[in-house]
């Protein structure tokens, strides 16, 4: 599997650039970036942001293709309650929740641990929930060519809870389907029942 992780020099340069930027942000907010409690904050935030957006250096297709196996199983495979942590691209505030992913094999299965890893690849980028849902669906469809893929994501968005409308208990649900999950309502309903 190809390693897309930035090399040490690249990573150090990225962190250094981010540190300078966050020091300016702190100063622009009216704070002193040299104050004792803040002096290491730009470095900590730079390292945190590099970690939280590491999905840009990962390839979902490679992850899936590394563990595809031939298997004549044509019943639904579900991995549910996959924790997601992402950053809203509009405000760079977190959104978090759970993803539920199902597919119906068509001669190929994938190692179960790869599905949460693929969710994480797309979650660890600046995102909108709608795109995240579609990207997970499309990557599994492309890698496995199954009879169908279903993805449901349920998340809370701090951009809605901490600012703006300030609705503390709102949950956003998005879904994306292919194949039999689109054409057969009974299959889709079975998936929805199983993830409740």
C-alpha positions as CSV (number, residue, x, y, z in Angstrom):
1,X,0.0,0.0,0.0
2,X,1.4,3.4,-1.0
3,X,2.2,5.7,1.9
4,X,0.6,9.1,1.4
5,X,1.7,10.5,4.8
6,X,3.8,13.6,4.5
7,X,7.5,13.0,5.1
8,X,9.0,14.5,8.3
9,X,10.4,17.6,6.6
10,X,7.0,18.2,4.9
11,X,5.1,17.7,8.1
12,X,7.5,19.9,10.1
13,X,7.1,22.7,7.5
14,X,3.3,22.3,7.6
15,X,3.2,22.5,11.4
16,X,5.6,25.5,11.4
17,X,3.3,27.4,8.9
18,X,0.2,26.5,10.9
19,X,1.9,27.6,14.1
20,X,2.7,31.1,12.6
21,X,-0.9,31.3,11.4
22,X,-2.4,30.4,14.8
23,X,-0.2,32.8,16.6
24,X,-1.5,35.6,14.3
25,X,-5.1,34.4,15.0
26,X,-4.6,34.6,18.8
27,X,-3.1,38.1,18.4
28,X,-6.0,39.2,16.1
29,X,-8.4,38.1,18.8
30,X,-6.8,40.6,21.2
31,X,-4.7,38.1,23.2
32,X,-1.0,37.9,23.7
33,X,0.4,34.8,22.1
34,X,3.5,35.1,24.3
35,X,1.4,34.9,27.5
36,X,2.4,31.9,29.6
37,X,-0.8,30.0,29.0
38,X,-0.8,30.6,25.3
39,X,2.9,30.4,24.4
40,X,2.6,26.7,23.3
41,X,-0.9,27.0,22.0
42,X,-0.1,27.6,18.3
43,X,2.1,24.5,18.3
44,X,-0.5,22.4,20.0
45,X,-3.3,23.6,17.7
46,X,-1.1,23.1,14.6
47,X,-0.4,19.5,15.6
48,X,-4.1,18.9,16.5
49,X,-5.3,20.2,13.1
50,X,-2.7,18.1,11.3
51,X,-4.1,15.1,13.1
52,X,-7.7,16.0,12.6
53,X,-7.3,16.5,8.9
54,X,-5.0,13.5,8.2
55,X,-7.6,12.0,5.8
56,X,-6.1,14.2,3.1
57,X,-3.1,12.0,3.1
58,X,-5.0,8.7,3.1
59,X,-6.5,6.8,0.1
60,X,-9.8,5.0,0.8
61,X,-9.5,2.9,-2.4
62,X,-6.1,1.6,-1.3
63,X,-7.5,0.7,2.1
64,X,-10.4,-1.2,0.7
65,X,-8.4,-2.9,-2.1
66,X,-5.8,-4.2,0.5
67,X,-8.4,-6.5,2.0
68,X,-10.9,-7.7,-0.8
69,X,-11.7,-11.4,-0.8
70,X,-13.7,-13.5,-3.1
71,X,-16.7,-14.9,-1.3
72,X,-20.1,-16.1,-2.5
73,X,-22.2,-14.5,0.1
74,X,-25.2,-12.4,-0.9
75,X,-26.8,-11.3,2.3
76,X,-26.5,-7.9,3.9
77,X,-23.2,-7.0,5.7
78,X,-23.6,-4.1,8.2
79,X,-21.1,-2.3,10.2
80,X,-23.0,0.1,12.5
81,X,-22.4,2.7,15.2
82,X,-19.0,3.7,13.6
83,X,-17.9,6.8,15.6
84,X,-17.2,9.8,13.4
85,X,-15.4,13.0,14.3
86,X,-15.1,15.7,11.6
87,X,-14.7,19.4,11.1
88,X,-17.4,21.4,9.4
89,X,-15.8,23.2,6.4
90,X,-17.9,26.3,6.9
91,X,-16.8,27.2,10.4
92,X,-14.1,24.6,11.2
93,X,-16.1,23.5,14.2
94,X,-16.5,19.8,15.0
95,X,-19.4,17.6,14.1
96,X,-19.6,14.1,15.5
97,X,-21.8,11.1,15.7
98,X,-22.2,7.7,14.1
99,X,-22.1,6.1,10.6
100,X,-23.9,3.0,9.6
101,X,-22.7,1.2,6.5
102,X,-24.1,-1.8,4.7
103,X,-23.4,-3.6,1.5
104,X,-24.7,-6.7,-0.3
105,X,-21.8,-8.6,-1.8
106,X,-21.6,-9.7,-5.4
107,X,-18.8,-12.2,-5.2
108,X,-16.4,-10.0,-3.1
109,X,-16.3,-9.0,0.5
110,X,-13.9,-6.7,2.3
111,X,-12.2,-7.0,5.7
112,X,-14.7,-5.6,8.2
113,X,-12.1,-3.2,9.8
114,X,-11.6,-1.5,6.5
115,X,-15.1,0.0,6.5
116,X,-14.6,2.1,9.7
117,X,-11.1,3.1,8.3
118,X,-12.8,4.4,5.1
119,X,-15.3,6.4,7.1
120,X,-12.4,7.9,9.1
121,X,-10.5,8.8,5.9
122,X,-13.4,11.0,4.7
123,X,-14.3,12.3,8.2
124,X,-10.7,13.5,8.9
125,X,-11.0,16.3,6.3
126,X,-12.8,19.6,6.2
127,X,-16.3,18.3,5.4
128,X,-20.0,18.6,5.1
129,X,-22.0,15.7,6.3
130,X,-23.8,15.2,2.9
131,X,-20.5,14.8,1.0
132,X,-19.0,12.5,3.7
133,X,-22.1,10.2,3.3
134,X,-21.7,10.1,-0.5
135,X,-18.0,9.6,-0.4
136,X,-18.2,6.6,1.9
137,X,-21.0,5.1,-0.3
138,X,-19.1,5.7,-3.6
139,X,-15.8,4.3,-2.4
140,X,-17.3,1.0,-1.3
141,X,-19.4,0.8,-4.5
142,X,-16.3,1.4,-6.7
143,X,-14.0,-1.0,-4.8
144,X,-16.4,-4.0,-4.4
145,X,-19.1,-3.5,-7.1
146,X,-21.7,-5.0,-4.7
147,X,-25.4,-5.4,-5.4
148,X,-25.9,-2.3,-3.3
149,X,-24.5,0.0,-0.7
150,X,-26.3,1.9,2.1
151,X,-24.8,4.6,4.3
152,X,-26.6,6.6,7.0
153,X,-24.8,9.2,9.1
154,X,-26.3,10.8,12.2
155,X,-24.3,13.7,13.7
156,X,-24.4,16.7,16.0
157,X,-22.9,19.9,14.7
158,X,-21.2,22.4,17.1
159,X,-21.7,25.1,14.5
160,X,-25.4,24.7,15.2
161,X,-25.1,24.2,18.9
162,X,-22.4,26.7,20.0
163,X,-23.3,29.5,17.6
164,X,-26.0,30.5,15.1
165,X,-29.4,28.9,16.0
166,X,-27.9,27.4,19.2
167,X,-30.1,24.3,19.1
168,X,-28.5,21.9,21.6
169,X,-30.3,18.7,20.9
170,X,-30.5,18.7,17.1
171,X,-29.2,15.7,15.1
172,X,-28.7,15.8,11.4
173,X,-29.3,12.5,9.5
174,X,-28.0,11.9,5.9
175,X,-28.3,8.8,3.8
176,X,-27.0,7.6,0.5
177,X,-27.9,4.3,-1.3
178,X,-27.0,2.4,-4.5
179,X,-28.3,-0.7,-6.3
180,X,-30.8,-2.8,-4.5
181,X,-31.1,-0.4,-1.6
182,X,-32.6,2.1,-4.1
183,X,-34.7,-0.3,-6.1
184,X,-36.1,-2.6,-3.3
185,X,-37.9,-0.8,-0.5
186,X,-38.0,-4.0,1.6
187,X,-34.1,-4.3,1.6
188,X,-33.8,-0.6,2.5
189,X,-36.4,-1.0,5.3
190,X,-34.5,-4.0,6.6
191,X,-31.3,-1.9,6.8
192,X,-33.1,0.9,8.5
193,X,-34.6,-1.5,11.1
194,X,-31.3,-3.2,11.7
195,X,-29.5,0.1,12.5
196,X,-32.1,1.4,14.9
